[in-house]
Amino acid sequence: MRNKITLFSFLIALLQFMNVQAQERVISGTVTSAQRSMPIPGVNVIIEGTNKGTVTDFDGDFSIKAETGDVLSFSSIGYQTVKRTVGENDQINVQLEADLQALDEVVVTALGISRDKKSLGYATQEVDGKI
């Protein structure tokens, strides 16, 4: 009788463990640009509120383990961030819109070229390499 109770307890514990593991599944998809429908490589795909994430490959494809209800955040330089909630579907395809904000320009001149600061047509700043 004692062996049957032990076996029964073991089976219940095993089923509960399998149920917890079954909630997380692989979500995959493709990230493309909305303007040209071309794949975007290097897009960050992160589960919000965690440190779990991945990056799209050269063809814009990604795969990540996530649970139903997790929010995936898709972000890349030059594109607006998009968020999608994981539902019952294991496939999530996303189109990113271009972010038309202009980046600040940075002007770098060659090292070792002596110029009078007054002769330059732009503001300068000196950076010292000492710590």
C-alpha positions as CSV (number, residue, x, y, z in Angstrom):
1,M,0.0,0.0,0.0
2,R,2.9,2.4,0.9
3,N,4.5,1.8,-2.6
4,K,1.2,2.7,-4.3
5,I,1.0,6.0,-2.4
6,T,4.6,6.8,-3.2
7,L,4.1,6.0,-6.9
8,F,0.9,8.0,-7.0
9,S,2.6,11.0,-5.3
10,F,5.4,10.8,-7.8
11,L,3.1,10.7,-10.8
12,I,1.2,13.8,-9.5
13,A,4.4,15.7,-9.0
14,L,5.6,14.7,-12.5
15,L,2.3,15.9,-14.1
16,Q,2.5,19.2,-12.3
17,F,6.1,19.7,-13.5
18,M,5.1,18.9,-17.1
19,N,2.2,21.4,-16.9
20,V,4.5,24.2,-15.8
21,Q,7.0,23.4,-18.6
22,A,4.2,23.2,-21.2
23,Q,3.3,26.9,-20.7
24,E,6.5,28.2,-22.3
25,R,6.8,27.6,-26.0
26,V,8.9,28.7,-29.0
27,I,7.5,31.8,-30.8
28,S,9.0,32.6,-34.2
29,G,8.4,35.0,-37.0
30,T,9.8,37.5,-39.4
31,V,10.4,41.3,-39.0
32,T,10.1,43.3,-42.2
33,S,10.0,47.0,-43.1
34,A,6.6,48.5,-43.7
35,Q,7.7,50.6,-46.7
36,R,9.5,47.9,-48.7
37,S,8.4,44.6,-47.1
38,M,12.1,43.7,-46.9
39,P,13.5,41.7,-44.0
40,I,15.3,43.7,-41.3
41,P,18.4,42.0,-39.7
42,G,19.6,42.9,-36.2
43,V,16.2,43.8,-34.7
44,N,16.1,43.3,-30.9
45,V,13.3,41.1,-29.7
46,I,12.9,41.3,-25.9
47,I,10.3,39.9,-23.5
48,E,9.3,43.0,-21.5
49,G,10.1,42.9,-17.8
50,T,12.8,40.2,-18.3
51,N,16.3,40.0,-19.6
52,K,15.3,37.4,-22.1
53,G,15.7,38.3,-25.7
54,T,17.1,37.6,-29.2
55,V,18.1,39.3,-32.4
56,T,16.7,38.7,-35.9
57,D,19.0,37.0,-38.4
58,F,20.0,38.1,-41.9
59,D,16.6,37.1,-43.2
60,G,14.7,39.0,-40.5
61,D,13.7,35.7,-38.8
62,F,13.7,35.2,-35.0
63,S,12.6,32.6,-32.5
64,I,12.2,33.0,-28.7
65,K,10.8,31.0,-25.8
66,A,7.8,32.8,-24.3
67,E,4.6,32.2,-22.5
68,T,1.0,33.3,-23.4
69,G,0.5,36.8,-22.2
70,D,4.2,37.9,-22.5
71,V,4.8,41.2,-24.4
72,L,7.5,41.1,-27.1
73,S,9.2,44.4,-27.9
74,F,10.7,44.8,-31.4
75,S,13.2,47.7,-31.7
76,S,15.9,48.7,-34.1
77,I,17.8,52.0,-34.8
78,G,15.9,54.0,-37.5
79,Y,12.6,52.2,-36.8
80,Q,9.7,52.8,-34.3
81,T,9.4,50.2,-31.5
82,V,6.5,47.8,-31.9
83,K,5.0,45.6,-29.1
84,R,3.0,42.4,-29.6
85,T,1.4,40.2,-26.9
86,V,1.9,36.5,-27.2
87,G,-1.4,34.7,-27.8
88,E,-2.3,31.2,-28.9
89,N,-0.5,31.6,-32.2
90,D,3.2,30.4,-32.3
91,Q,3.9,32.7,-35.3
92,I,4.2,36.5,-35.0
93,N,5.2,38.5,-38.1
94,V,5.9,42.2,-37.5
95,Q,6.3,45.2,-39.8
96,L,8.4,48.1,-38.5
97,E,7.7,51.7,-39.6
98,A,10.7,54.0,-40.3
99,D,11.4,56.5,-37.5
100,L,11.9,59.8,-39.4
101,Q,13.6,61.7,-36.5
102,A,16.9,63.1,-37.6
103,L,20.0,62.1,-35.8
104,D,22.4,64.7,-34.6
105,E,25.5,65.1,-36.8
106,V,28.9,64.5,-35.5
107,V,32.0,66.0,-37.3
108,V,35.4,64.4,-36.7
109,T,38.5,65.7,-38.2
110,A,41.7,63.8,-38.8
111,L,44.2,63.5,-35.9
112,G,47.4,65.5,-36.1
113,I,46.0,68.2,-38.4
114,S,46.7,71.6,-37.0
115,R,44.0,74.1,-37.6
116,D,43.2,77.4,-36.0
117,K,39.9,77.1,-34.2
118,K,38.8,80.4,-35.7
119,S,39.3,79.1,-39.2
120,L,36.8,76.3,-38.7
121,G,33.2,77.0,-39.8
122,Y,31.7,75.0,-37.0
123,A,32.0,74.8,-33.2
124,T,34.8,72.7,-31.8
125,Q,35.3,70.9,-28.5
126,E,38.6,69.4,-27.3
127,V,38.6,65.9,-25.7
128,D,41.5,65.1,-23.5
129,G,42.6,61.4,-23.3
130,K,43.7,61.7,-19.6
131,I,41.6,60.0,-17.0
